[in-house]
């Protein structure tokens, strides 16, 4: 039993020193946070801004919607 403790105590100290003196990994390093990237301004594909020069036609052009047999009760 004495032989086991003879090697266990220095081994535990060696592991402790190794844990405290080990190399720092990327997750352990404390540094400044990089600046956030600037937002990219995207123009809208289609916009309703500005003048509109168009013609609005519907189902009632040329009087064809006034059929006599449609909508009569």
mmCIF file of the N, C-alpha and C atoms, coordinates in Angstrom:
data_MODEL
# 
_entry.id   MODEL 
# 
loop_
_atom_site.group_PDB 
_atom_site.id 
_atom_site.type_symbol 
_atom_site.label_atom_id 
_atom_site.label_alt_id 
_atom_site.label_comp_id 
_atom_site.label_asym_id 
_atom_site.label_entity_id 
_atom_site.label_seq_id 
_atom_site.pdbx_PDB_ins_code 
_atom_site.Cartn_x 
_atom_site.Cartn_y 
_atom_site.Cartn_z 
_atom_site.occupancy 
_atom_site.B_iso_or_equiv 
_atom_site.pdbx_formal_charge 
_atom_site.auth_seq_id 
_atom_site.auth_comp_id 
_atom_site.auth_asym_id 
_atom_site.auth_atom_id 
_atom_site.pdbx_PDB_model_num 
ATOM 1   N N  . UNK A 1 1  ? 0.817   -1.196 0.000   1.00 0.00 ? 1  UNK A N  1 
ATOM 2   C CA . UNK A 1 1  ? 0.000   0.000  0.000   1.00 0.00 ? 1  UNK A CA 1 
ATOM 3   C C  . UNK A 1 1  ? 0.861   1.260  0.000   1.00 0.00 ? 1  UNK A C  1 
ATOM 4   N N  . UNK A 1 2  ? 1.987   1.147  0.687   1.00 0.00 ? 2  UNK A N  1 
ATOM 5   C CA . UNK A 1 2  ? 2.888   2.292  0.760   1.00 0.00 ? 2  UNK A CA 1 
ATOM 6   C C  . UNK A 1 2  ? 3.479   2.609  -0.620  1.00 0.00 ? 2  UNK A C  1 
ATOM 7   N N  . UNK A 1 3  ? 3.676   1.599  -1.437  1.00 0.00 ? 3  UNK A N  1 
ATOM 8   C CA . UNK A 1 3  ? 4.237   1.814  -2.772  1.00 0.00 ? 3  UNK A CA 1 
ATOM 9   C C  . UNK A 1 3  ? 3.244   2.546  -3.661  1.00 0.00 ? 3  UNK A C  1 
ATOM 10  N N  . UNK A 1 4  ? 1.952   2.269  -3.505  1.00 0.00 ? 4  UNK A N  1 
ATOM 11  C CA . UNK A 1 4  ? 0.940   2.950  -4.308  1.00 0.00 ? 4  UNK A CA 1 
ATOM 12  C C  . UNK A 1 4  ? 0.876   4.430  -3.968  1.00 0.00 ? 4  UNK A C  1 
ATOM 13  N N  . UNK A 1 5  ? 0.926   4.782  -2.697  1.00 0.00 ? 5  UNK A N  1 
ATOM 14  C CA . UNK A 1 5  ? 0.894   6.189  -2.297  1.00 0.00 ? 5  UNK A CA 1 
ATOM 15  C C  . UNK A 1 5  ? 2.187   6.900  -2.661  1.00 0.00 ? 5  UNK A C  1 
ATOM 16  N N  . UNK A 1 6  ? 3.277   6.146  -2.741  1.00 0.00 ? 6  UNK A N  1 
ATOM 17  C CA . UNK A 1 6  ? 4.566   6.726  -3.080  1.00 0.00 ? 6  UNK A CA 1 
ATOM 18  C C  . UNK A 1 6  ? 4.541   7.307  -4.502  1.00 0.00 ? 6  UNK A C  1 
ATOM 19  N N  . UNK A 1 7  ? 3.786   6.666  -5.406  1.00 0.00 ? 7  UNK A N  1 
ATOM 20  C CA . UNK A 1 7  ? 3.694   7.145  -6.782  1.00 0.00 ? 7  UNK A CA 1 
ATOM 21  C C  . UNK A 1 7  ? 2.442   7.988  -7.037  1.00 0.00 ? 7  UNK A C  1 
ATOM 22  N N  . UNK A 1 8  ? 1.425   7.817  -6.213  1.00 0.00 ? 8  UNK A N  1 
ATOM 23  C CA . UNK A 1 8  ? 0.157   8.508  -6.457  1.00 0.00 ? 8  UNK A CA 1 
ATOM 24  C C  . UNK A 1 8  ? 0.262   9.996  -6.165  1.00 0.00 ? 8  UNK A C  1 
ATOM 25  N N  . UNK A 1 9  ? 0.914   10.357 -5.088  1.00 0.00 ? 9  UNK A N  1 
ATOM 26  C CA . UNK A 1 9  ? 0.985   11.767 -4.709  1.00 0.00 ? 9  UNK A CA 1 
ATOM 27  C C  . UNK A 1 9  ? 1.790   12.580 -5.734  1.00 0.00 ? 9  UNK A C  1 
ATOM 28  N N  . UNK A 1 10 ? 2.978   12.171 -6.135  1.00 0.00 ? 10 UNK A N  1 
ATOM 29  C CA . UNK A 1 10 ? 3.690   12.947 -7.159  1.00 0.00 ? 10 UNK A CA 1 
ATOM 30  C C  . UNK A 1 10 ? 2.969   12.949 -8.514  1.00 0.00 ? 10 UNK A C  1 
ATOM 31  N N  . UNK A 1 11 ? 2.277   11.865 -8.810  1.00 0.00 ? 11 UNK A N  1 
ATOM 32  C CA . UNK A 1 11 ? 1.517   11.809 -10.056 1.00 0.00 ? 11 UNK A CA 1 
ATOM 33  C C  . UNK A 1 11 ? 0.361   12.807 -10.037 1.00 0.00 ? 11 UNK A C  1 
ATOM 34  N N  . UNK A 1 12 ? -0.318  12.928 -8.900  1.00 0.00 ? 12 UNK A N  1 
ATOM 35  C CA . UNK A 1 12 ? -1.407  13.899 -8.777  1.00 0.00 ? 12 UNK A CA 1 
ATOM 36  C C  . UNK A 1 12 ? -0.876  15.322 -8.877  1.00 0.00 ? 12 UNK A C  1 
ATOM 37  N N  . UNK A 1 13 ? 0.270   15.586 -8.273  1.00 0.00 ? 13 UNK A N  1 
ATOM 38  C CA . UNK A 1 13 ? 0.878   16.918 -8.367  1.00 0.00 ? 13 UNK A CA 1 
ATOM 39  C C  . UNK A 1 13 ? 1.279   17.209 -9.810  1.00 0.00 ? 13 UNK A C  1 
ATOM 40  N N  . UNK A 1 14 ? 1.815   16.228 -10.506 1.00 0.00 ? 14 UNK A N  1 
ATOM 41  C CA . UNK A 1 14 ? 2.216   16.422 -11.900 1.00 0.00 ? 14 UNK A CA 1 
ATOM 42  C C  . UNK A 1 14 ? 1.006   16.719 -12.788 1.00 0.00 ? 14 UNK A C  1 
ATOM 43  N N  . UNK A 1 15 ? -0.087  15.993 -12.572 1.00 0.00 ? 15 UNK A N  1 
ATOM 44  C CA . UNK A 1 15 ? -1.303  16.272 -13.344 1.00 0.00 ? 15 UNK A CA 1 
ATOM 45  C C  . UNK A 1 15 ? -1.854  17.662 -13.038 1.00 0.00 ? 15 UNK A C  1 
ATOM 46  N N  . UNK A 1 16 ? -1.803  18.077 -11.788 1.00 0.00 ? 16 UNK A N  1 
ATOM 47  C CA . UNK A 1 16 ? -2.272  19.411 -11.415 1.00 0.00 ? 16 UNK A CA 1 
ATOM 48  C C  . UNK A 1 16 ? -1.444  20.504 -12.056 1.00 0.00 ? 16 UNK A C  1 
ATOM 49  N N  . UNK A 1 17 ? -0.119  20.343 -12.041 1.00 0.00 ? 17 UNK A N  1 
ATOM 50  C CA . UNK A 1 17 ? 0.745   21.335 -12.680 1.00 0.00 ? 17 UNK A CA 1 
ATOM 51  C C  . UNK A 1 17 ? 0.564   21.343 -14.194 1.00 0.00 ? 17 UNK A C  1 
ATOM 52  N N  . UNK A 1 18 ? 0.340   20.181 -14.767 1.00 0.00 ? 18 UNK A N  1 
ATOM 53  C CA . UNK A 1 18 ? 0.098   20.112 -16.206 1.00 0.00 ? 18 UNK A CA 1 
ATOM 54  C C  . UNK A 1 18 ? -1.203  20.823 -16.574 1.00 0.00 ? 18 UNK A C  1 
ATOM 55  N N  . UNK A 1 19 ? -2.227  20.666 -15.729 1.00 0.00 ? 19 UNK A N  1 
ATOM 56  C CA . UNK A 1 19 ? -3.513  21.316 -16.005 1.00 0.00 ? 19 UNK A CA 1 
ATOM 57  C C  . UNK A 1 19 ? -3.396  22.830 -15.878 1.00 0.00 ? 19 UNK A C  1 
ATOM 58  N N  . UNK A 1 20 ? -2.618  23.299 -14.909 1.00 0.00 ? 20 UNK A N  1 
ATOM 59  C CA . UNK A 1 20 ? -2.467  24.744 -14.723 1.00 0.00 ? 20 UNK A CA 1 
ATOM 60  C C  . UNK A 1 20 ? -1.495  25.361 -15.730 1.00 0.00 ? 20 UNK A C  1 
ATOM 61  N N  . UNK A 1 21 ? -0.524  24.607 -16.164 1.00 0.00 ? 21 UNK A N  1 
ATOM 62  C CA . UNK A 1 21 ? 0.493   25.152 -17.053 1.00 0.00 ? 21 UNK A CA 1 
ATOM 63  C C  . UNK A 1 21 ? 0.325   24.745 -18.496 1.00 0.00 ? 21 UNK A C  1 
ATOM 64  N N  . UNK A 1 22 ? -0.796  24.182 -18.844 1.00 0.00 ? 22 UNK A N  1 
ATOM 65  C CA . UNK A 1 22 ? -1.019  23.741 -20.219 1.00 0.00 ? 22 UNK A CA 1 
ATOM 66  C C  . UNK A 1 22 ? -1.185  24.913 -21.170 1.00 0.00 ? 22 UNK A C  1 
ATOM 67  N N  . UNK A 1 23 ? -1.124  24.615 -22.442 1.00 0.00 ? 23 UNK A N  1 
ATOM 68  C CA . UNK A 1 23 ? -1.274  25.664 -23.447 1.00 0.00 ? 23 UNK A CA 1 
ATOM 69  C C  . UNK A 1 23 ? -2.720  26.140 -23.496 1.00 0.00 ? 23 UNK A C  1 
ATOM 70  N N  . UNK A 1 24 ? -2.879  27.381 -23.871 1.00 0.00 ? 24 UNK A N  1 
ATOM 71  C CA . UNK A 1 24 ? -4.218  27.957 -23.983 1.00 0.00 ? 24 UNK A CA 1 
ATOM 72  C C  . UNK A 1 24 ? -4.775  27.648 -25.369 1.00 0.00 ? 24 UNK A C  1 
ATOM 73  N N  . UNK A 1 25 ? -5.996  27.209 -25.404 1.00 0.00 ? 25 UNK A N  1 
ATOM 74  C CA . UNK A 1 25 ? -6.669  26.932 -26.667 1.00 0.00 ? 25 UNK A CA 1 
ATOM 75  C C  . UNK A 1 25 ? -7.486  28.157 -27.079 1.00 0.00 ? 25 UNK A C  1 
ATOM 76  N N  . UNK A 1 26 ? -8.056  28.138 -28.241 1.00 0.00 ? 26 UNK A N  1 
ATOM 77  C CA . UNK A 1 26 ? -8.776  29.296 -28.768 1.00 0.00 ? 26 UNK A CA 1 
ATOM 78  C C  . UNK A 1 26 ? -9.941  29.700 -27.878 1.00 0.00 ? 26 UNK A C  1 
ATOM 79  N N  . UNK A 1 27 ? -10.585 28.752 -27.242 1.00 0.00 ? 27 UNK A N  1 
ATOM 80  C CA . UNK A 1 27 ? -11.720 29.087 -26.388 1.00 0.00 ? 27 UNK A CA 1 
ATOM 81  C C  . UNK A 1 27 ? -11.264 29.724 -25.083 1.00 0.00 ? 27 UNK A C  1 
ATOM 82  N N  . UNK A 1 28 ? -9.998  29.534 -24.728 1.00 0.00 ? 28 UNK A N  1 
ATOM 83  C CA . UNK A 1 28 ? -9.490  30.077 -23.477 1.00 0.00 ? 28 UNK A CA 1 
ATOM 84  C C  . UNK A 1 28 ? -8.940  31.486 -23.632 1.00 0.00 ? 28 UNK A C  1 
ATOM 85  N N  . UNK A 1 29 ? -8.640  31.908 -24.825 1.00 0.00 ? 29 UNK A N  1 
ATOM 86  C CA . UNK A 1 29 ? -8.002  33.196 -25.048 1.00 0.00 ? 29 UNK A CA 1 
ATOM 87  C C  . UNK A 1 29 ? -9.030  34.308 -24.916 1.00 0.00 ? 29 UNK A C  1 
ATOM 88  N N  . UNK A 1 30 ? -8.663  35.340 -24.183 1.00 0.00 ? 30 UNK A N  1 
ATOM 89  C CA . UNK A 1 30 ? -9.536  36.508 -24.033 1.00 0.00 ? 30 UNK A CA 1 
ATOM 90  C C  . UNK A 1 30 ? -8.934  37.620 -24.882 1.00 0.00 ? 30 UNK A C  1 
ATOM 91  N N  . UNK A 1 31 ? -9.665  38.066 -25.867 1.00 0.00 ? 31 UNK A N  1 
ATOM 92  C CA . UNK A 1 31 ? -9.197  39.144 -26.733 1.00 0.00 ? 31 UNK A CA 1 
ATOM 93  C C  . UNK A 1 31 ? -10.375 40.030 -27.091 1.00 0.00 ? 31 UNK A C  1 
ATOM 94  N N  . UNK A 1 32 ? -10.067 41.104 -27.792 1.00 0.00 ? 32 UNK A N  1 
ATOM 95  C CA . UNK A 1 32 ? -11.135 42.017 -28.199 1.00 0.00 ? 32 UNK A CA 1 
ATOM 96  C C  . UNK A 1 32 ? -12.003 41.355 -29.260 1.00 0.00 ? 32 UNK A C  1 
ATOM 97  N N  . UNK A 1 33 ? -13.276 41.665 -29.188 1.00 0.00 ? 33 UNK A N  1 
ATOM 98  C CA . UNK A 1 33 ? -14.211 41.121 -30.167 1.00 0.00 ? 33 UNK A CA 1 
ATOM 99  C C  . UNK A 1 33 ? -14.046 41.872 -31.481 1.00 0.00 ? 33 UNK A C  1 
ATOM 100 N N  . UNK A 1 34 ? -14.017 41.171 -32.600 1.00 0.00 ? 34 UNK A N  1 
ATOM 101 C CA . UNK A 1 34 ? -13.865 41.875 -33.878 1.00 0.00 ? 34 UNK A CA 1 
ATOM 102 C C  . UNK A 1 34 ? -15.090 42.742 -34.159 1.00 0.00 ? 34 UNK A C  1 
ATOM 103 N N  . UNK A 1 35 ? -14.894 43.839 -34.872 1.00 0.00 ? 35 UNK A N  1 
ATOM 104 C CA . UNK A 1 35 ? -16.039 44.713 -35.161 1.00 0.00 ? 35 UNK A CA 1 
ATOM 105 C C  . UNK A 1 35 ? -17.059 44.010 -36.047 1.00 0.00 ? 35 UNK A C  1 
ATOM 106 N N  . UNK A 1 36 ? -18.305 44.370 -35.847 1.00 0.00 ? 36 UNK A N  1 
ATOM 107 C CA . UNK A 1 36 ? -19.386 43.775 -36.639 1.00 0.00 ? 36 UNK A CA 1 
ATOM 108 C C  . UNK A 1 36 ? -19.287 44.275 -38.079 1.00 0.00 ? 36 UNK A C  1 
ATOM 109 N N  . UNK A 1 37 ? -19.590 43.430 -39.037 1.00 0.00 ? 37 UNK A N  1 
ATOM 110 C CA . UNK A 1 37 ? -19.530 43.879 -40.428 1.00 0.00 ? 37 UNK A CA 1 
ATOM 111 C C  . UNK A 1 37 ? -20.620 44.912 -40.715 1.00 0.00 ? 37 UNK A C  1 
ATOM 112 N N  . UNK A 1 38 ? -20.301 45.822 -41.597 1.00 0.00 ? 38 UNK A N  1 
ATOM 113 C CA . UNK A 1 38 ? -21.262 46.860 -41.965 1.00 0.00 ? 38 UNK A CA 1 
ATOM 114 C C  . UNK A 1 38 ? -22.413 46.233 -42.744 1.00 0.00 ? 38 UNK A C  1 
ATOM 115 N N  . UNK A 1 39 ? -23.642 46.684 -42.477 1.00 0.00 ? 39 UNK A N  1 
ATOM 116 C CA . UNK A 1 39 ? -24.779 46.115 -43.214 1.00 0.00 ? 39 UNK A CA 1 
ATOM 117 C C  . UNK A 1 39 ? -24.718 46.510 -44.690 1.00 0.00 ? 39 UNK A C  1 
ATOM 118 N N  . UNK A 1 40 ? -25.120 45.595 -45.529 1.00 0.00 ? 40 UNK A N  1 
ATOM 119 C CA . UNK A 1 40 ? -25.123 45.835 -46.971 1.00 0.00 ? 40 UNK A CA 1 
ATOM 120 C C  . UNK A 1 40 ? -26.471 46.440 -47.349 1.00 0.00 ? 40 UNK A C  1 
ATOM 121 N N  . UNK A 1 41 ? -26.415 47.615 -47.940 1.00 0.00 ? 41 UNK A N  1 
ATOM 122 C CA . UNK A 1 41 ? -27.643 48.289 -48.354 1.00 0.00 ? 41 UNK A CA 1 
ATOM 123 C C  . UNK A 1 41 ? -28.113 47.680 -49.676 1.00 0.00 ? 41 UNK A C  1 
ATOM 124 N N  . UNK A 1 42 ? -29.268 47.032 -49.626 1.00 0.00 ? 42 UNK A N  1 
ATOM 125 C CA . UNK A 1 42 ? -29.822 46.431 -50.835 1.00 0.00 ? 42 UNK A CA 1 
ATOM 126 C C  . UNK A 1 42 ? -31.000 47.265 -51.315 1.00 0.00 ? 42 UNK A C  1 
ATOM 127 N N  . UNK A 1 43 ? -30.998 47.569 -52.576 1.00 0.00 ? 43 UNK A N  1 
ATOM 128 C CA . UNK A 1 43 ? -32.098 48.325 -53.151 1.00 0.00 ? 43 UNK A CA 1 
ATOM 129 C C  . UNK A 1 43 ? -33.277 47.389 -53.393 1.00 0.00 ? 43 UNK A C  1 
ATOM 130 N N  . UNK A 1 44 ? -34.496 47.894 -53.209 1.00 0.00 ? 44 UNK A N  1 
ATOM 131 C CA . UNK A 1 44 ? -35.650 47.032 -53.467 1.00 0.00 ? 44 UNK A CA 1 
ATOM 132 C C  . UNK A 1 44 ? -35.750 46.700 -54.955 1.00 0.00 ? 44 UNK A C  1 
ATOM 133 N N  . UNK A 1 45 ? -36.255 45.525 -55.230 1.00 0.00 ? 45 UNK A N  1 
ATOM 134 C CA . UNK A 1 45 ? -36.384 45.092 -56.618 1.00 0.00 ? 45 UNK A CA 1 
ATOM 135 C C  . UNK A 1 45 ? -37.472 45.893 -57.315 1.00 0.00 ? 45 UNK A C  1 
ATOM 136 N N  . UNK A 1 46 ? -38.618 46.039 -56.685 1.00 0.00 ? 46 UNK A N  1 
ATOM 137 C CA . UNK A 1 46 ? -39.718 46.816 -57.250 1.00 0.00 ? 46 UNK A CA 1 
ATOM 138 C C  . UNK A 1 46 ? -40.203 47.791 -56.187 1.00 0.00 ? 46 UNK A C  1 
ATOM 139 N N  . UNK A 1 47 ? -40.572 48.963 -56.603 1.00 0.00 ? 47 UNK A N  1 
ATOM 140 C CA . UNK A 1 47 ? -41.014 49.980 -55.664 1.00 0.00 ? 47 UNK A CA 1 
ATOM 141 C C  . UNK A 1 47 ? -42.190 50.734 -56.274 1.00 0.00 ? 47 UNK A C  1 
ATOM 142 N N  . UNK A 1 48 ? -43.114 51.165 -55.418 1.00 0.00 ? 48 UNK A N  1 
ATOM 143 C CA . UNK A 1 48 ? -44.258 51.948 -55.871 1.00 0.00 ? 48 UNK A CA 1 
ATOM 144 C C  . UNK A 1 48 ? -43.962 53.444 -55.817 1.00 0.00 ? 48 UNK A C  1 
ATOM 145 N N  . UNK A 1 49 ? -42.748 53.821 -55.484 1.00 0.00 ? 49 UNK A N  1 
ATOM 146 C CA . UNK A 1 49 ? -42.393 55.231 -55.402 1.00 0.00 ? 49 UNK A CA 1 
ATOM 147 C C  . UNK A 1 49 ? -42.259 55.809 -56.810 1.00 0.00 ? 49 UNK A C  1 
ATOM 148 N N  . UNK A 1 50 ? -42.665 57.052 -56.965 1.00 0.00 ? 50 UNK A N  1 
ATOM 149 C CA . UNK A 1 50 ? -42.523 57.731 -58.241 1.00 0.00 ? 50 UNK A CA 1 
ATOM 150 C C  . UNK A 1 50 ? -43.830 57.782 -59.010 1.00 0.00 ? 50 UNK A C  1 
ATOM 151 N N  . UNK A 1 51 ? -43.813 58.467 -60.132 1.00 0.00 ? 51 UNK A N  1 
ATOM 152 C CA . UNK A 1 51 ? -45.043 58.601 -60.922 1.00 0.00 ? 51 UNK A CA 1 
ATOM 153 C C  . UNK A 1 51 ? -45.419 57.282 -61.596 1.00 0.00 ? 51 UNK A C  1 
ATOM 154 N N  . UNK A 1 52 ? -46.682 57.173 -61.913 1.00 0.00 ? 52 UNK A N  1 
ATOM 155 C CA . UNK A 1 52 ? -47.202 55.981 -62.573 1.00 0.00 ? 52 UNK A CA 1 
ATOM 156 C C  . UNK A 1 52 ? -47.938 56.417 -63.826 1.00 0.00 ? 52 UNK A C  1 
ATOM 157 N N  . UNK A 1 53 ? -47.508 55.958 -64.958 1.00 0.00 ? 53 UNK A N  1 
ATOM 158 C CA . UNK A 1 53 ? -48.159 56.293 -66.221 1.00 0.00 ? 53 UNK A CA 1 
ATOM 159 C C  . UNK A 1 53 ? -48.652 54.993 -66.841 1.00 0.00 ? 53 UNK A C  1 
ATOM 160 N N  . UNK A 1 54 ? -49.811 54.563 -66.395 1.00 0.00 ? 54 UNK A N  1 
ATOM 161 C CA . UNK A 1 54 ? -50.349 53.318 -66.911 1.00 0.00 ? 54 UNK A CA 1 
ATOM 162 C C  . UNK A 1 54 ? -51.843 53.436 -67.127 1.00 0.00 ? 54 UNK A C  1 
ATOM 163 N N  . UNK A 1 55 ? -52.407 52.426 -67.707 1.00 0.00 ? 55 UNK A N  1 
ATOM 164 C CA . UNK A 1 55 ? -53.831 52.411 -67.989 1.00 0.00 ? 55 UNK A CA 1 
ATOM 165 C C  . UNK A 1 55 ? -54.436 51.284 -67.180 1.00 0.00 ? 55 UNK A C  1 
ATOM 166 N N  . UNK A 1 56 ? -55.535 51.588 -66.523 1.00 0.00 ? 56 UNK A N  1 
ATOM 167 C CA . UNK A 1 56 ? -56.221 50.580 -65.726 1.00 0.00 ? 56 UNK A CA 1 
ATOM 168 C C  . UNK A 1 56 ? -57.430 50.092 -66.508 1.00 0.00 ? 56 UNK A C  1 
ATOM 169 N N  . UNK A 1 57 ? -57.410 48.826 -66.872 1.00 0.00 ? 57 UNK A N  1 
ATOM 170 C CA . UNK A 1 57 ? -58.553 48.239 -67.563 1.00 0.00 ? 57 UNK A CA 1 
ATOM 171 C C  . UNK A 1 57 ? -59.076 47.107 -66.709 1.00 0.00 ? 57 UNK A C  1 
ATOM 172 N N  . UNK A 1 58 ? -60.363 46.917 -66.748 1.00 0.00 ? 58 UNK A N  1 
ATOM 173 C CA . UNK A 1 58 ? -60.967 45.865 -65.957 1.00 0.00 ? 58 UNK A CA 1 
ATOM 174 C C  . UNK A 1 58 ? -61.908 45.043 -66.812 1.00 0.00 ? 58 UNK A C  1 
ATOM 175 N N  . UNK A 1 59 ? -62.815 44.357 -66.148 1.00 0.00 ? 59 UNK A N  1 
ATOM 176 C CA . UNK A 1 59 ? -63.759 43.500 -66.861 1.00 0.00 ? 59 UNK A CA 1 
ATOM 177 C C  . UNK A 1 59 ? -64.906 44.286 -67.496 1.00 0.00 ? 59 UNK A C  1 
ATOM 178 N N  . UNK A 1 60 ? -65.037 45.542 -67.144 1.00 0.00 ? 60 UNK A N  1 
ATOM 179 C CA . UNK A 1 60 ? -66.179 46.301 -67.638 1.00 0.00 ? 60 UNK A CA 1 
ATOM 180 C C  . UNK A 1 60 ? -65.875 47.181 -68.828 1.00 0.00 ? 60 UNK A C  1 
ATOM 181 N N  . UNK A 1 61 ? -64.806 46.923 -69.571 1.00 0.00 ? 61 UNK A N  1 
ATOM 182 C CA . UNK A 1 61 ? -64.512 47.796 -70.701 1.00 0.00 ? 61 UNK A CA 1 
ATOM 183 C C  . UNK A 1 61 ? -65.376 47.430 -71.912 1.00 0.00 ? 61 UNK A C  1 
ATOM 184 N N  . UNK A 1 62 ? -65.695 48.376 -72.706 1.00 0.00 ? 62 UNK A N  1 
ATOM 185 C CA . UNK A 1 62 ? -66.498 48.270 -73.936 1.00 0.00 ? 62 UNK A CA 1 
ATOM 186 C C  . UNK A 1 62 ? -67.923 47.808 -73.683 1.00 0.00 ? 62 UNK A C  1 
ATOM 187 N N  . UNK A 1 63 ? -68.405 47.853 -72.471 1.00 0.00 ? 63 UNK A N  1 
ATOM 188 C CA . UNK A 1 63 ? -69.787 47.512 -72.188 1.00 0.00 ? 63 UNK A CA 1 
ATOM 189 C C  . UNK A 1 63 ? -70.100 46.040 -72.230 1.00 0.00 ? 63 UNK A C  1 
ATOM 190 N N  . UNK A 1 64 ? -69.126 45.169 -72.332 1.00 0.00 ? 64 UNK A N  1 
ATOM 191 C CA . UNK A 1 64 ? -69.382 43.735 -72.395 1.00 0.00 ? 64 UNK A CA 1 
ATOM 192 C C  . UNK A 1 64 ? -69.800 43.154 -71.051 1.00 0.00 ? 64 UNK A C  1 
ATOM 193 N N  . UNK A 1 65 ? -69.615 43.868 -69.972 1.00 0.00 ? 65 UNK A N  1 
ATOM 194 C CA . UNK A 1 65 ? -70.001 43.346 -68.665 1.00 0.00 ? 65 UNK A CA 1 
ATOM 195 C C  . UNK A 1 65 ? -71.488 43.552 -68.402 1.00 0.00 ? 65 UNK A C  1 
ATOM 196 N N  . UNK A 1 66 ? -72.171 44.270 -69.260 1.00 0.00 ? 66 UNK A N  1 
ATOM 197 C CA . UNK A 1 66 ? -73.594 44.540 -69.065 1.00 0.00 ? 66 UNK A CA 1 
ATOM 198 C C  . UNK A 1 66 ? -74.447 43.493 -69.782 1.00 0.00 ? 66 UNK A C  1 
ATOM 199 N N  . UNK A 1 67 ? -74.095 42.243 -69.690 1.00 0.00 ? 67 UNK A N  1 
ATOM 200 C CA . UNK A 1 67 ? -74.878 41.191 -70.336 1.00 0.00 ? 67 UNK A CA 1 
ATOM 201 C C  . UNK A 1 67 ? -76.230 41.077 -69.645 1.00 0.00 ? 67 UNK A C  1 
ATOM 202 N N  . UNK A 1 68 ? -77.252 40.805 -70.393 1.00 0.00 ? 68 UNK A N  1 
ATOM 203 C CA . UNK A 1 68 ? -78.606 40.779 -69.843 1.00 0.00 ? 68 UNK A CA 1 
ATOM 204 C C  . UNK A 1 68 ? -78.886 39.520 -69.043 1.00 0.00 ? 68 UNK A C  1 
ATOM 205 N N  . UNK A 1 69 ? -78.192 38.443 -69.298 1.00 0.00 ? 69 UNK A N  1 
ATOM 206 C CA . UNK A 1 69 ? -78.503 37.204 -68.591 1.00 0.00 ? 69 UNK A CA 1 
ATOM 207 C C  . UNK A 1 69 ? -77.596 36.964 -67.376 1.00 0.00 ? 69 UNK A C  1 
ATOM 208 N N  . UNK A 1 70 ? -76.736 37.884 -67.041 1.00 0.00 ? 70 UNK A N  1 
ATOM 209 C CA . UNK A 1 70 ? -75.825 37.715 -65.913 1.00 0.00 ? 70 UNK A CA 1 
ATOM 210 C C  . UNK A 1 70 ? -76.359 38.498 -64.722 1.00 0.00 ? 70 UNK A C  1 
ATOM 211 N N  . UNK A 1 71 ? -76.522 37.829 -63.587 1.00 0.00 ? 71 UNK A N  1 
ATOM 212 C CA . UNK A 1 71 ? -76.913 38.491 -62.352 1.00 0.00 ? 71 UNK A CA 1 
ATOM 213 C C  . UNK A 1 71 ? -78.375 38.870 -62.262 1.00 0.00 ? 71 UNK A C  1 
ATOM 214 N N  . UNK A 1 72 ? -79.227 38.308 -63.073 1.00 0.00 ? 72 UNK A N  1 
ATOM 215 C CA . UNK A 1 72 ? -80.646 38.635 -63.028 1.00 0.00 ? 72 UNK A CA 1 
ATOM 216 C C  . UNK A 1 72 ? -81.338 37.603 -62.161 1.00 0.00 ? 72 UNK A C  1 
ATOM 217 N N  . UNK A 1 73 ? -82.092 38.053 -61.165 1.00 0.00 ? 73 UNK A N  1 
ATOM 218 C CA . UNK A 1 73 ? -82.828 37.126 -60.293 1.00 0.00 ? 73 UNK A CA 1 
ATOM 219 C C  . UNK A 1 73 ? -84.266 36.990 -60.719 1.00 0.00 ? 73 UNK A C  1 
# 
